[in-house]
Every structure is written in structure tokens, then in C-alpha cells.
């Protein structure tokens, strides 16, 4: 199973970028995106931005991931 994490693009440096979520910054490849822009929310997997998300979709996905983590801690 693969999980993509929604993150916000904070910096673009050529074909690479830096994304942020929850205070964590990660350098990723932007090679798979057309016209990335700072402030975009992107789905990140294995070091690549796979697609753009709107802000609402990104927040809903992050909320679901947080819920999964909380439920996993109850076992």
C-alpha cells in the first residue's frame, strides 16, 4: 500500500522544491507537475509531487491521516 501525504509547496528551485507540513520541510522533485507554484498543495509520495490538491482536499486528507494514527495508538 502506498500513501501520499498532502504538503504545501514553500520554495521552488529548478525541478526541485521544498514542501512543508506540520513544521517538517522536505525537498522533493517537481518533475511530474505542470506549472507548480509556491503555495500549491501537492500530494507527495517517495520524494515526488504527484498532483496538485485544493486546500480543502489537502486538509481533509491530513485530518483522516491524523485519525488513523490516533486509532493505531489505541491498540
N, CA, C and O atoms as a GROMACS GRO file, in nm:
protein
  300
    1UNK      N    1   0.084  -0.118   0.000
    1UNK     CA    2   0.000   0.000   0.000
    1UNK      C    3   0.088   0.124   0.000
    1UNK      O    4   0.189   0.128   0.070
    2UNK      N    5   0.051   0.223  -0.077
    2UNK     CA    6   0.124   0.350  -0.085
    2UNK      C    7   0.036   0.461  -0.029
    2UNK      O    8  -0.085   0.462  -0.049
    3UNK      N    9   0.099   0.553   0.040
    3UNK     CA   10   0.027   0.667   0.094
    3UNK      C   11   0.095   0.794   0.048
    3UNK      O   12   0.215   0.811   0.065
    4UNK      N   13   0.017   0.883  -0.010
    4UNK     CA   14   0.066   1.015  -0.046
    4UNK      C   15   0.027   1.112   0.064
    4UNK      O   16  -0.083   1.106   0.118
    5UNK      N   17   0.118   1.203   0.096
    5UNK     CA   18   0.096   1.299   0.204
    5UNK      C   19   0.075   1.438   0.143
    5UNK      O   20   0.159   1.484   0.066
    6UNK      N   21  -0.034   1.504   0.177
    6UNK     CA   22  -0.054   1.641   0.129
    6UNK      C   23   0.042   1.736   0.199
    6UNK      O   24   0.054   1.735   0.322
    7UNK      N   25   0.111   1.817   0.121
    7UNK     CA   26   0.204   1.915   0.176
    7UNK      C   27   0.193   2.043   0.093
    7UNK      O   28   0.145   2.041  -0.020
    8UNK      N   29   0.239   2.154   0.152
    8UNK     CA   30   0.232   2.284   0.084
    8UNK      C   31   0.369   2.319   0.029
    8UNK      O   32   0.470   2.309   0.099
    9UNK      N   33   0.373   2.361  -0.096
    9UNK     CA   34   0.498   2.398  -0.163
    9UNK      C   35   0.542   2.535  -0.114
    9UNK      O   36   0.469   2.633  -0.130
   10UNK      N   37   0.661   2.542  -0.054
   10UNK     CA   38   0.708   2.669   0.002
   10UNK      C   39   0.824   2.730  -0.076
   10UNK      O   40   0.851   2.849  -0.061
   11UNK      N   41   0.891   2.650  -0.158
   11UNK     CA   42   1.004   2.701  -0.234
   11UNK      C   43   1.024   2.617  -0.360
   11UNK      O   44   1.008   2.495  -0.356
   12UNK      N   45   1.059   2.682  -0.470
   12UNK     CA   46   1.090   2.612  -0.594
   12UNK      C   47   1.233   2.642  -0.633
   12UNK      O   48   1.276   2.758  -0.632
   13UNK      N   49   1.307   2.538  -0.666
   13UNK     CA   50   1.447   2.550  -0.706
   13UNK      C   51   1.469   2.461  -0.828
   13UNK      O   52   1.514   2.347  -0.814
   14UNK      N   53   1.439   2.514  -0.946
   14UNK     CA   54   1.451   2.435  -1.069
   14UNK      C   55   1.345   2.326  -1.073
   14UNK      O   56   1.226   2.353  -1.059
   15UNK      N   57   1.390   2.200  -1.092
   15UNK     CA   58   1.298   2.085  -1.095
   15UNK      C   59   1.265   2.033  -0.955
   15UNK      O   60   1.188   1.938  -0.940
   16UNK      N   61   1.322   2.096  -0.854
   16UNK     CA   62   1.300   2.055  -0.715
   16UNK      C   63   1.220   2.161  -0.642
   16UNK      O   64   1.204   2.274  -0.688
   17UNK      N   65   1.171   2.120  -0.528
   17UNK     CA   66   1.100   2.215  -0.443
   17UNK      C   67   1.111   2.172  -0.299
   17UNK      O   68   1.156   2.061  -0.268
   18UNK      N   69   1.069   2.259  -0.212
   18UNK     CA   70   1.062   2.228  -0.070
   18UNK      C   71   0.916   2.239  -0.030
   18UNK      O   72   0.850   2.340  -0.056
   19UNK      N   73   0.866   2.133   0.035
   19UNK     CA   74   0.729   2.130   0.083
   19UNK      C   75   0.730   2.126   0.235
   19UNK      O   76   0.828   2.087   0.297
   20UNK      N   77   0.616   2.168   0.294
   20UNK     CA   78   0.607   2.176   0.440
   20UNK      C   79   0.473   2.123   0.486
   20UNK      O   80   0.370   2.143   0.421
   21UNK      N   81   0.477   2.055   0.600
   21UNK     CA   82   0.355   2.015   0.668
   21UNK      C   83   0.388   1.994   0.815
   21UNK      O   84   0.482   1.920   0.848
   22UNK      N   85   0.313   2.057   0.902
   22UNK     CA   86   0.334   2.039   1.045
   22UNK      C   87   0.472   2.079   1.093
   22UNK      O   88   0.522   2.023   1.190
   23UNK      N   89   0.536   2.175   1.026
   23UNK     CA   90   0.669   2.219   1.064
   23UNK      C   91   0.782   2.140   1.002
   23UNK      O   92   0.899   2.178   1.015
   24UNK      N   93   0.751   2.032   0.936
   24UNK     CA   94   0.852   1.950   0.869
   24UNK      C   95   0.869   1.997   0.725
   24UNK      O   96   0.771   2.007   0.652
   25UNK      N   97   0.993   2.026   0.684
   25UNK     CA   98   1.022   2.063   0.547
   25UNK      C   99   1.099   1.952   0.479
   25UNK      O  100   1.189   1.892   0.538
   26UNK      N  101   1.063   1.924   0.353
   26UNK     CA  102   1.125   1.814   0.278
   26UNK      C  103   1.150   1.862   0.135
   26UNK      O  104   1.066   1.928   0.075
   27UNK      N  105   1.268   1.827   0.082
   27UNK     CA  106   1.298   1.856  -0.059
   27UNK      C  107   1.241   1.743  -0.144
   27UNK      O  108   1.258   1.625  -0.114
   28UNK      N  109   1.172   1.782  -0.252
   28UNK     CA  110   1.108   1.684  -0.340
   28UNK      C  111   1.133   1.720  -0.486
   28UNK      O  112   1.178   1.830  -0.517
   29UNK      N  113   1.102   1.627  -0.574
   29UNK     CA  114   1.105   1.653  -0.717
   29UNK      C  115   0.970   1.706  -0.762
   29UNK      O  116   0.865   1.660  -0.719
   30UNK      N  117   0.976   1.805  -0.850
   30UNK     CA  118   0.854   1.862  -0.909
   30UNK      C  119   0.839   1.820  -1.055
   30UNK      O  120   0.754   1.873  -1.126
   31UNK      N  121   0.920   1.726  -1.099
   31UNK     CA  122   0.927   1.686  -1.240
   31UNK      C  123   0.794   1.634  -1.295
   31UNK      O  124   0.771   1.640  -1.415
   32UNK      N  125   0.707   1.584  -1.210
   32UNK     CA  126   0.581   1.526  -1.257
   32UNK      C  127   0.465   1.626  -1.260
   32UNK      O  128   0.355   1.591  -1.303
   33UNK      N  129   0.490   1.750  -1.216
   33UNK     CA  130   0.384   1.851  -1.211
   33UNK      C  131   0.398   1.951  -1.324
   33UNK      O  132   0.508   1.990  -1.361
   34UNK      N  133   0.285   1.993  -1.378
   34UNK     CA  134   0.283   2.103  -1.474
   34UNK      C  135   0.260   2.233  -1.397
   34UNK      O  136   0.165   2.242  -1.319
   35UNK      N  137   0.343   2.329  -1.416
   35UNK     CA  138   0.327   2.464  -1.359
   35UNK      C  139   0.311   2.468  -1.207
   35UNK      O  140   0.213   2.525  -1.158
   36UNK      N  141   0.404   2.409  -1.132
   36UNK     CA  142   0.393   2.422  -0.986
   36UNK      C  143   0.416   2.567  -0.944
   36UNK      O  144   0.492   2.640  -1.008
   37UNK      N  145   0.351   2.608  -0.836
   37UNK     CA  146   0.366   2.744  -0.784
   37UNK      C  147   0.376   2.739  -0.632
   37UNK      O  148   0.313   2.655  -0.568
   38UNK      N  149   0.456   2.828  -0.577
   38UNK     CA  150   0.466   2.839  -0.432
   38UNK      C  151   0.327   2.861  -0.376
   38UNK      O  152   0.251   2.944  -0.427
   39UNK      N  153   0.293   2.788  -0.272
   39UNK     CA  154   0.161   2.796  -0.210
   39UNK      C  155   0.069   2.683  -0.252
   39UNK      O  156  -0.033   2.658  -0.187
   40UNK      N  157   0.104   2.613  -0.361
   40UNK     CA  158   0.023   2.498  -0.403
   40UNK      C  159   0.026   2.389  -0.296
   40UNK      O  160   0.127   2.371  -0.228
   41UNK      N  161  -0.084   2.318  -0.283
   41UNK     CA  162  -0.088   2.197  -0.202
   41UNK      C  163  -0.068   2.081  -0.298
   41UNK      O  164  -0.136   2.072  -0.400
   42UNK      N  165   0.025   1.992  -0.264
   42UNK     CA  166   0.058   1.881  -0.353
   42UNK      C  167   0.056   1.750  -0.276
   42UNK      O  168   0.078   1.748  -0.155
   43UNK      N  169   0.030   1.642  -0.347
   43UNK     CA  170   0.033   1.509  -0.290
   43UNK      C  171   0.173   1.453  -0.311
   43UNK      O  172   0.218   1.441  -0.425
   44UNK      N  173   0.243   1.420  -0.201
   44UNK     CA  174   0.383   1.378  -0.207
   44UNK      C  175   0.395   1.230  -0.173
   44UNK      O  176   0.340   1.182  -0.074
   45UNK      N  177   0.468   1.157  -0.259
   45UNK     CA  178   0.497   1.016  -0.235
   45UNK      C  179   0.636   0.986  -0.290
   45UNK      O  180   0.668   1.022  -0.403
   46UNK      N  181   0.718   0.920  -0.209
   46UNK     CA  182   0.850   0.874  -0.249
   46UNK      C  183   0.936   0.987  -0.308
   46UNK      O  184   1.010   0.965  -0.404
   47UNK      N  185   0.924   1.106  -0.251
   47UNK     CA  186   1.009   1.216  -0.294
   47UNK      C  187   0.960   1.290  -0.417
   47UNK      O  188   1.034   1.374  -0.471
   48UNK      N  189   0.840   1.263  -0.463
   48UNK     CA  190   0.784   1.329  -0.581
   48UNK      C  191   0.649   1.391  -0.548
   48UNK      O  192   0.569   1.333  -0.475
   49UNK      N  193   0.625   1.510  -0.603
   49UNK     CA  194   0.491   1.568  -0.600
   49UNK      C  195   0.414   1.503  -0.715
   49UNK      O  196   0.451   1.518  -0.831
   50UNK      N  197   0.307   1.431  -0.682
   50UNK     CA  198   0.233   1.356  -0.784
   50UNK      C  199   0.122   1.436  -0.849
   50UNK      O  200   0.097   1.422  -0.969
   51UNK      N  201   0.056   1.520  -0.770
   51UNK     CA  202  -0.054   1.601  -0.824
   51UNK      C  203  -0.083   1.716  -0.730
   51UNK      O  204  -0.046   1.714  -0.613
   52UNK      N  205  -0.151   1.817  -0.784
   52UNK     CA  206  -0.195   1.930  -0.702
   52UNK      C  207  -0.329   1.897  -0.638
   52UNK      O  208  -0.411   1.825  -0.695
   53UNK      N  209  -0.349   1.951  -0.518
   53UNK     CA  210  -0.475   1.936  -0.446
   53UNK      C  211  -0.525   2.076  -0.411
   53UNK      O  212  -0.446   2.169  -0.397
   54UNK      N  213  -0.657   2.090  -0.397
   54UNK     CA  214  -0.703   2.218  -0.342
   54UNK      C  215  -0.685   2.213  -0.191
   54UNK      O  216  -0.671   2.106  -0.132
   55UNK      N  217  -0.685   2.329  -0.129
   55UNK     CA  218  -0.656   2.338   0.014
   55UNK      C  219  -0.753   2.255   0.098
   55UNK      O  220  -0.711   2.189   0.194
   56UNK      N  221  -0.880   2.258   0.065
   56UNK     CA  222  -0.981   2.183   0.141
   56UNK      C  223  -0.952   2.032   0.135
   56UNK      O  224  -0.956   1.964   0.237
   57UNK      N  225  -0.923   1.983   0.016
   57UNK     CA  226  -0.893   1.840  -0.001
   57UNK      C  227  -0.767   1.802   0.077
   57UNK      O  228  -0.762   1.696   0.139
   58UNK      N  229  -0.665   1.889   0.074
   58UNK     CA  230  -0.542   1.862   0.148
   58UNK      C  231  -0.570   1.853   0.298
   58UNK      O  232  -0.524   1.761   0.365
   59UNK      N  233  -0.646   1.948   0.352
   59UNK     CA  234  -0.678   1.950   0.495
   59UNK      C  235  -0.762   1.829   0.536
   59UNK      O  236  -0.738   1.771   0.641
   60UNK      N  237  -0.859   1.791   0.452
   60UNK     CA  238  -0.942   1.674   0.483
   60UNK      C  239  -0.857   1.547   0.486
   60UNK      O  240  -0.875   1.462   0.574
   61UNK      N  241  -0.766   1.533   0.392
   61UNK     CA  242  -0.680   1.415   0.388
   61UNK      C  243  -0.588   1.410   0.509
   61UNK      O  244  -0.569   1.305   0.569
   62UNK      N  245  -0.530   1.525   0.544
   62UNK     CA  246  -0.443   1.528   0.663
   62UNK      C  247  -0.522   1.494   0.790
   62UNK      O  248  -0.470   1.424   0.877
   63UNK      N  249  -0.645   1.540   0.801
   63UNK     CA  250  -0.728   1.507   0.917
   63UNK      C  251  -0.753   1.357   0.924
   63UNK      O  252  -0.748   1.299   1.032
   64UNK      N  253  -0.781   1.294   0.810
   64UNK     CA  254  -0.801   1.149   0.808
   64UNK      C  255  -0.674   1.074   0.848
   64UNK      O  256  -0.680   0.975   0.922
   65UNK      N  257  -0.559   1.120   0.800
   65UNK     CA  258  -0.432   1.055   0.836
   65UNK      C  259  -0.406   1.067   0.986
   65UNK      O  260  -0.359   0.972   1.049
   66UNK      N  261  -0.435   1.184   1.042
   66UNK     CA  262  -0.417   1.202   1.188
   66UNK      C  263  -0.509   1.108   1.266
   66UNK      O  264  -0.469   1.053   1.369
   67UNK      N  265  -0.631   1.090   1.217
   67UNK     CA  266  -0.726   1.000   1.282
   67UNK      C  267  -0.674   0.856   1.277
   67UNK      O  268  -0.685   0.783   1.376
   68UNK      N  269  -0.620   0.815   1.166
   68UNK     CA  270  -0.563   0.679   1.152
   68UNK      C  271  -0.450   0.659   1.253
   68UNK      O  272  -0.441   0.554   1.317
   69UNK      N  273  -0.364   0.760   1.267
   69UNK     CA  274  -0.253   0.749   1.362
   69UNK      C  275  -0.306   0.737   1.504
   69UNK      O  276  -0.257   0.655   1.582
   70UNK      N  277  -0.406   0.819   1.539
   70UNK     CA  278  -0.464   0.810   1.674
   70UNK      C  279  -0.525   0.673   1.699
   70UNK      O  280  -0.505   0.615   1.806
   71UNK      N  281  -0.599   0.620   1.603
   71UNK     CA  282  -0.661   0.488   1.620
   71UNK      C  283  -0.556   0.379   1.634
   71UNK      O  284  -0.575   0.285   1.710
   72UNK      N  285  -0.447   0.392   1.561
   72UNK     CA  286  -0.340   0.292   1.571
   72UNK      C  287  -0.275   0.290   1.708
   72UNK      O  288  -0.224   0.187   1.751
   73UNK      N  289  -0.276   0.403   1.777
   73UNK     CA  290  -0.217   0.411   1.910
   73UNK      C  291  -0.304   0.352   2.019
   73UNK      O  292  -0.259   0.334   2.132
   74UNK      N  293  -0.429   0.319   1.988
   74UNK     CA  294  -0.523   0.265   2.086
   74UNK      C  295  -0.512   0.114   2.102
   74UNK      O  296  -0.574   0.057   2.191
   75UNK      N  297  -0.434   0.050   2.018
   75UNK     CA  298  -0.425  -0.096   2.025
   75UNK      C  299  -0.338  -0.143   2.137
   75UNK      O  300  -0.320  -0.263   2.155
   0.00000   0.00000   0.00000
